[in-house]
Amino acid sequence: MSFTTCDLYDDDETLQSLSLPLQDLGGRKRFAGPVRTVRCHRDNGLVKQLLNTPGDGGVLVVDGGGNHESALMGDMIAAAAVANGWAGVVINGVIRDRVALAGLDLGVKALGSNPRKSAKAGAGEVDAVVEFGGVRFRPGALLHADEDGVLVDS
């Protein structure tokens, strides 16, 4: 991909800029695509379900409420995302299997990692508007991410 978020923002200051200190944890550092969303708390059942469907170059935004107690994605779910054509995942929470994720062709931004797995009940909400880090993520919005941060159209 031939963009930088700095140049995109310089060209359009109406873009929303995520103010969370997310880490780059996937093998792809620059990614972009239309947003899909999941809101969940310590339960990655919906994340797994969605990333096992065709991604069509999309970016899954997961609002885990900033919780660090259990991971919302690990290597098996991330590998499914790659196999299904997702461009990336942005998580307001943590992941696990960070060494394996770093080797996958998937953009992954999250607050960090924790080896504790999450529940799998499927509690939460898909394709709701979610807000965190000063950004309103709505399904279908265009997201751009690189080493400098995350931008989303208004």
N, C-alpha and C positions, 0 to 999 in steps of 0.2 A: 504494500500500500504506500502511496506516495504523499501522504498528508502528514502534517504535524499539528497537534492541537494548538500550539502557540500561534502558528500561521492562521489556522481556522478562526481562532478567537480574534486575532488582529483584524481579520477580514469581516467578522460579524460579532460585535460585542453584545448582541442579544442572546447569544448562546449561553446556556446555563453551565456553570463550572462547578463540579463536585468538590466540596471542601474537606472531604475525609482523607486522612493519610493512608490510602490503600497501598498494599504491596503488589508488585508484579510477580505472580506466582506460576504463570503458565509459560509454555514455550513460545508463544506468539506475543510479542510486546506491543504491537500496533494492530488494532482491529476496529471494525466499524460494522454497523448493521442496525436494522430495525429492532426496537425493544419489545420484549415479552417480559412479564413480571410474575413473581411469586412472592407472597407475604407469608412468612412462617416463623415459628418460634421453636427452636431445638428439634425440628422435625423436617427431614428432607424428602419425605415421600412424594410431594408434588414436584420437587426439583428433579428427582429421579424420573418420575413419570414424564415430565415435559421434555427433558433432555434425551429421552428415548423415542422422541418423535422427530420428524424432519424439521431441521432448523432453518433451512433455506438462507443461510448466512446471517441469521439473527443473533442478537445478544440477549441472554437471559439476565435480568436484574433481579436479585434476590434480596428482599428486605428481611433480614433476620434480627432486626432490632438492635444491631451492634453487639449481639451476644457473643461471648468468647468461650462459653462453657462446653459446646459441642459443635463438631464440624458439620457444615451443610452440604459439602461435596468432597468426595474422595476420588481416588484413581479410577475406579470402575465406572462411576457416573460420568467423570470427565472423558473417559475413553468412549463412552456411548455418545457424548456430545460431539466428539470429533467424527465418529462414524456416521452421525446423522446430520453433519453439515452445519453445526453451530459455529459462529465466528468467535464467540467469547461469552464469559460469565462475569458479572460484577456482583460481589457479595458484601452486603453490610452485615458481616459476620466472619466466621473462620472456615478454613478448609482443613483437610488432612492429606497425607501422602504427598507432601510438597515436592519431594525429589522426583517422584513419578510424574506429577503434574508439570514440572519444569521441562520434561522431555516430550510433552504432547503438543501438537500443533493446534493450540487453543489459547486464546487470550483469557487469563484469569487474574482478576483483581479482587483482593479480599483484605480484611483487617489483619490477618495472620493465620496461624495454624494451631490446632489442638488435636491430639490423637484420639480423643473421645468421640465415638460415633453418636449420631443423633437418633431420635425415634423415627419410625417408618410408618406411622399411622396415616399420613396424608392430610394432616390437619393444616389448614391455612387457606389461602385464596390465590387463584390464578387470574392474571390479566386485570388486576385492579390497579388504579393509580396509586403509586407508592411515593413517599417523600422521605429523603434523608440527605444529609450533607448539603443542605441548601438547594437541592435539585428536586424537581417534580418529574418523575418518570411515568410516562403514559404509554400504554401499548401502541406500537407503531411509530413512536418518535425515533428519530435517527440519533444514534449514539456513536461517538468517535472516542477512542482511547489510545493512548501511547504512554511512553515513559514519563511524560510530564503531567498526565492526568486524564480526566474524563469530561467530555463536553456532550451536552444534549440539546437538541433544538427545542425551542419554546412551544 
